[in-house]
Amino acid sequence: MPSNAVTDWIASIPRNTQASVQRLTLLGWARLILIVVAYLILRPYLMRYAERAQTRSFERIDHEQSSGLTPNTLREAEGVSTGASAATGSGAGTANGIGEGTRRRHVKQEHKDNYEQYDEATRAEIRRVEGEGEGMDDEDMDVEFLKKYCT
């Protein structure tokens, strides 16, 4: 249970606020309004400045921490194969960017092959289900599929 001083302080907040508002003079009201309006006008600019400062700080910290030490260099030091090495089957795709294009090309070809296999399997399944696989080429199948399932 809160102490007696805390409950007295909480109970006195409305009374003190009311007394402060009643004692405000015309000059006090003008100051209060000026402070509130200035805050409302300047707040977006201050938030934007704080965001930029925070971003610069994070970038500086990231730059200091990176200093050439990457997860791939640690893995290579431990003898664990990296994703780049696994994708190309060789040592290409190291952390310094050598062989990066080769790795991307292999990954892209792998995705393309997987998509084509999936696409062929899907078409074969549609032909099997529809029973119309005889005498229809792929374009006719696509049109029939769209007519049946997309309308």
Sequence and secondary structure as in RCSB ss.txt:
>XXXX:A:sequence
MPSNAVTDWIASIPRNTQASVQRLTLLGWARLILIVVAYLILRPYLMRYAERAQTRSFERIDHEQSSGLTPNTLR
EAEGVSTGASAATGSGAGTANGIGEGTRRRHVKQEHKDNYEQYDEATRAEIRRVEGEGEGMDDEDMDVEFLKKYC
T
>XXXX:A:secstr
   HHHHHHHHHHHHHHHHHHHH  HHHHHHHHHHHHHHHHHHHHHHHHHHHHHHHHHHHHHHHHHTT  HHHHH
HHHT   HHHHHHSSS S TTSTTHHHHHHHHHHHHHHHHHHHHHHHHHHHHHHHS  TT  HHHHHHHHHHHH 
 
